[in-house]
Amino acid sequence: METKFDFNDNSEEIKKNASGLFNALFRFTKKVFNFKNDVDKNLVVNSIKKDISMIGTTSWILVCSILIASVGLNADSTAVVIGAMLISPLMGPILGLGFSIATNDLDTFKNSSMNFIAMVLISVLTAFIFFSLFPIKDQSSELLTRTEFDIRDVLIAFFGGLALIIAKTKKENISTTIFGVAIATALMPPLCTAGFYLAIYDLTNAGKAMYLFIINSMYIIVATYLVLKLLKFPLLNYTNSSKRKLISKVLTFISIIILILPIFTFLNAVNKANFNKEVELFLNDELVGLENYKYLIESAKSDFDDQEIVLNNYGQKPISDDVISLLKSKLKSYKHLENTTLVFKQLELDKNSNSFIKELRLRDSIEIVEKNLQLDELSKEIEELKKLSREKLLFEKIAKEANLIYPDLKQFEIFEKIRTDFNSTKKILVVNVNWENSLTDLEIEKLNLSLRRWLEFQFESDDFIIENN
């Protein structure tokens, strides 16, 4: 019996099964990412409009949060800055702008714009007053990072704005998402930074900080606009279609204009990263084999802005001109180092350099000798003071004990006497004592003998004389 397989039938069945699988996956994916069913449009509208106003309580909350953030930036405390961002009401007017543009609500747009301007002025003015009055005006790392931006800040603001408006459209707002977006997009720190730089009259960095704030605000507005358009929030009837198109074009134009500078700064950051990476490769690959290559690598400094690599070889054996020329030629083989200059700092071998170095060394040697002499003199003075201090303590101790042991002793002194026979000179330690007048010569002699034996024990020496005053 012969069995035949119909490959055409099997092929059709495989296609049918694959189509069914893809359709099932598509329906599942659509169900997972579909959030339209969770939207309560009336609740969203009321929630956004309610948070726009900066009047009254909200303005005081804003001032307090700005002051907290300013202290955190001044103290370089990330935790304090994050805490300030959590309580700040900055998102309200920004969401209001995105909502009003998406729904063509001119009244809400005007209200949001006025409150947005008030919010910025209050924030910058509060930070300006704080930093003007606060005595410490150090530029911390937290402050400095708020003047740098690139395309990554745009992406953070855009996706943060998407997360924020999606969380807002849910029937029950996801508060953790809203707080997270407040931290991620970092609206408040740039405003505080702008106030700080205005307080120290640095308009350039103040402008950079404000530009970062504009980036964050603009792309939250763009994200809000896109999500509300996707969810087909109802448009107000009093705005005609031509005006709606104009508003959309203006929003698109402004967002693109704002995007230009971050793109350039991002490309610059990419080039800088590639430059630093290839500098490291060049140093590790090309300097190996030189006698002091480890020292050269450790002391190397590179500058992306000046397109320069500086190798410090002072104190080491000079590298020949041939080797330096070879290294410079190899530098050209690295794509991102083609226009980079290789600079060697080392001792030159010509006569002029040698004489100059010798002169410097002679000058340094004279200064070192003078300093050493001064140090010796100071050391001697210190030793004399130490010796005097020790002798004073010893004398006070001996005098007290002598007064207790010999009640007839009226006066007691110790000093050195210099004596010479004109052939030699000698220092003699003298103990001068004064006894009671009522004592006989014999009694004084016995007391002198007793005192001498006691002092020999105290001095651990018999090289002294006793005299009676």
Buried (B, 14 or more C-beta within 10 A) or exposed (E): EEEEEEEEEEEEEEEEEEEEEEEEEEEEEEEEEEBEEEBEEEBBBEBBBEBBBBEEEBBEBBBBBBBBBBBBBBBBBEEBBBBBBBBBBBBBBBBBBBBBBBBBBBEBBEBBBBBBEBBBEBBBBBBBBBBEEEEEEEBBEBBEBBBEBBBEBBEBBBBBBBBBBBBBBBEEBBEEBBBBBBBBBBBBBBBBBBBBBBBEEBEEBBBBBBBBBBBBBBBBBBBBBBBBBEBEBEBEEEBEEEEBEEBBEEBEEBBEEBBEBBEEBBEEBEEEEBBEEBBEEBBEEBBEEBEBBEBBBEBBEBEBEEBEBBBBBEEBEBBEEEEBEEBBEBBEEBEBBEEBEBBBEBEEEEEEEEEEEEEEEEEEEEEEEEEEEEEEEEEEEEEEEEEEEEEEEEEEEBBEEBEEEBEBBEEBEBEEEEEEEEEEEEEEBBBBBBBEEEEEEEEBEEBBEEBBEBBEEEBEEEEBEBEEE
